[in-house]
Amino acid sequence: MSNVILKTEQISKYFHDPISVKVLKDISFEILKGEFISVIGKSGCGKSTLLYILSTMDTDYEGALWIEGENMGNKNEAELARVRNEKIGFVFQFHYLLNEFSVLKNVMLPGLKLGNISEKEIEHNAFEKLKLLGIEKEALKKPNQLSGGEKQRVAIARALINNPMIIMADEPTGNLDKKNSEIVFNIFQELSSLYNQSLLIVTHDNEFANRTNRIIEMEDGKIIKM
């Protein structure tokens, strides 16, 4: 079984508005199982554009993307949606929790959508993820009753619910203070080292990046250092 979770080969991307601009240039790299990788670079260098392609949400690119050895270029939208739900967990700068549902239900939602196991099992798994992140006591609260740091931990629990092979995060500490940023970093580090979870984190925080296994540095749509 290959240790390569995700692989890109010569990925390029153009924006056409109104003239064509090449925003990603021949991006090639691999992510191995259990690797904790950060992507850094100035605003506008292509980090988030790359993340959208890697997460299969943007399919308008040149080159190839493989996830667990499968070429994503051969899949239709329904198949890609299933890949996203099964294999990729997402954490964003803003947590996107739904205030009409409890914390527990928010964590359950991607599991209910996937529908591989019973609701009872999904609920049990969701509670276990909250326990893993030290916020099980907040399970029955609504997200608007939590602090910013707690909300981000709930968002991480939600990203983990379907046991994805990779977590992708876009500026996950961007809205957090130093203390909560540290908590989130430690959670990610633990997921990588104890649970062999692969993580790809886009960040502006160089201090955060310097403590990850590997840094991919981007400039003007290219990888300049890895």
C-alpha positions, -999 to +999 in steps of 0.1 A: +000+000+000+015+033-011+022+059+016+013+087-008-020+103+002-021+131-023+000+138-054+000+167-079+018+168-112+024+200-131-008+217-119-014+251-136-044+274-133-055+304-154-079+332-145-097+347-175-110+381-165-109+396-190-074+386-201-058+352-192-035+353-162-015+322-151-021+321-113-005+286-106+025+274-125+035+237-127+029+227-091+042+192-083+045+176-049+034+147-027+019+144+007+026+112+027+004+096+053+008+113+087+026+144+073+019+178+088+026+203+060+021+241+059+018+262+028+031+298+032+036+329+010+023+364+006-013+372-001-022+366-037+006+341-043-019+313-051-021+294-017-059+294-014-063+288-052-042+257-049-061+245-018-094+247-038-079+225-065-065+200-041-098+198-023-115+190-057-138+221-054-121+237-084-118+214-114-107+240-140-069+234-141-042+218-162-021+189-149-031+160-127-043+155-091-043+120-075-059+113-041-050+078-028-038+068-062-070+078-080-069+105-107-095+132-098-095+144-134-116+113-144-144+119-120-178+137-124-192+162-099-211+136-079-180+114-076-159+143-065-185+153-039-182+118-025-144+120-024-147+153-005-170+139+020-152+106+025-116+115+022-111+152+030-119+171+062-121+209+059-112+236+085-116+273+075-106+306+091-143+311+100-159+280+116-192+279+096-211+262+125-249+263+124-264+281+154-297+263+151-281+230+159-262+218+190-224+214+189-229+176+187-253+178+158-229+202+140-201+176+143-225+149+131-237+166+099-210+154+074-214+119+088-252+121+083-246+133+048-222+105+040-247+080+055-223+050+057-234+041+093-264+046+115-273+079+132-266+063+166-231+054+156-225+088+140-236+104+173-213+082+193-184+090+170-191+127+171-190+126+209-157+108+208-142+134+185-154+162+209-138+142+237-105+139+217-105+177+215-114+183+251-148+199+245-173+171+251-188+191+280-201+216+254-218+190+233-254+201+239-247+239+238-253+259+207-223+273+188-231+309+197-226+300+234-189+291+228-157+311+226-139+315+193-113+289+202-140+264+212-158+270+180-127+262+160-122+230+180-158+220+171-150+228+134-119+204+137-141+177+153-165+181+124-137+178+099-126+145+116-161+129+117-157+107+086-121+097+094-107+115+064-073+106+050-063+143+049-074+175+068-071+207+047-072+240+065-072+276+052-059+300+078-074+280+107-058+303+133-064+335+114-092+347+138-076+333+170-055+348+197-021+334+206-034+310+233-061+295+211-037+293+181-014+273+203-042+249+212-052+244+176-015+238+166-012+212+194-043+194+182-030+192+147+004+180+159-012+153+180-035+142+151-003+138+129+020+121+155-005+100+174-032+092+148-011+093+116-034+120+102-022+139+071-026+177+074-022+205+048-025+239+064-024+272+045-012+299+069+002+334+072+016+325+106+053+317+101+057+307+137+030+280+132+045+269+099+081+266+113+069+239+137+052+217+110+070+187+094+075+205+061+069+239+046+059+246+010+067+282+002+049+299-027+055+330-046+037+343-078+019+310-083+051+288-080+066+267-053+099+284-046+110+263-016+100+229-001 
